[in-house]
Amino acid sequence: MILCYFSPVEWYYYIIAITGGAVAGFINTLAGNGSAITLTILTEILGLPGNLANGTNRVGVFTQATAASWEFLRHGKLDLVRDRINIIVTTIGALLGVFVAIWVSNEQFLFVFKYLMMFMLVVLLVKPKRWLRATDSTHQANLYLLIPIYFTLGFYGGFIQMGMGIFYLAVMVLIVRYDIIEGNAIKSFVVALYTILVIAIFQWKGLIRWDIGLIMAIGQTFGGWYSARFASKNKLAGLVAYWLLVVIVTGALLSLFDLIPGI
């Protein structure tokens, strides 16, 4: 039996957790950095310490990514055979990342993260047409370049998750040359796969609050599923995903540099 974290007086935390999870799930599937929302709820509103929030957040990340992957697969946006090397290498990196996350506080990396976000905003705004082109099936990216990149992305995702989707999507669109929707599709599947393993390791170390994680996962699952459905069916989804990325990265920068009052 799952014990509920919230007291009767704090019933509105259910609404905050589910609604925030839904928004995060939508953003994570179509762009990235939705975990900034869920981690903020877990630490600032629910009062969980950093490592416990990191582990608890993975429950909803898994359900959201799984729901999105299934929807992308149903609509022909996901090719697992084509991306098998990507999947394997990223998962190996994630395993190492989560072991590091158990012992090292992710707050130590926020300084680096803000400058990575600055770089990403420049990449997004310079030649935006690169983000809106169709998948180039004739392009063969250099595996000697991609394998260490996939491993690094996996390590980062296993370590903290926040922002991983943005960096991963940039690689898939700008280097591998997928369209932004197919890039999101493989991103969702890879995240779902390695998060199973990440959850097992966090649980082994007692760093998951299942009551909170499952409540938040309700919203995250719906957000991920709906976002993937929208992306698979709407012709303007690529354009929406691009501008959502711009907004998310800009908002992250304003928050990280304390330019938004109260955040």
HELIX and SHEET records of a PDB file:
HELIX    1   1 PRO A    8  GLU A   10  5                                   3    
HELIX    2   2 TYR A   12  LEU A   30  1                                  19    
HELIX    3   3 SER A   35  THR A   40  1                                   6    
HELIX    4   4 ILE A   41  ILE A   45  3                                   5    
HELIX    5   5 GLY A   50  ARG A   74  1                                  25    
HELIX    6   6 ARG A   84  TRP A  103  1                                  20    
HELIX    7   7 ASN A  106  PHE A  109  5                                   4    
HELIX    8   8 LEU A  110  LEU A  125  1                                  16    
HELIX    9   9 PRO A  128  TRP A  131  5                                   4    
HELIX   10  10 LEU A  143  PHE A  159  1                                  17    
HELIX   11  11 MET A  164  ALA A  170  1                                   7    
HELIX   12  12 VAL A  171  ILE A  175  3                                   5    
HELIX   13  13 ILE A  180  TRP A  204  1                                  25    
HELIX   14  14 TRP A  210  LYS A  233  1                                  24    
HELIX   15  15 ALA A  237  LEU A  256  1                                  20    
END                                                                             
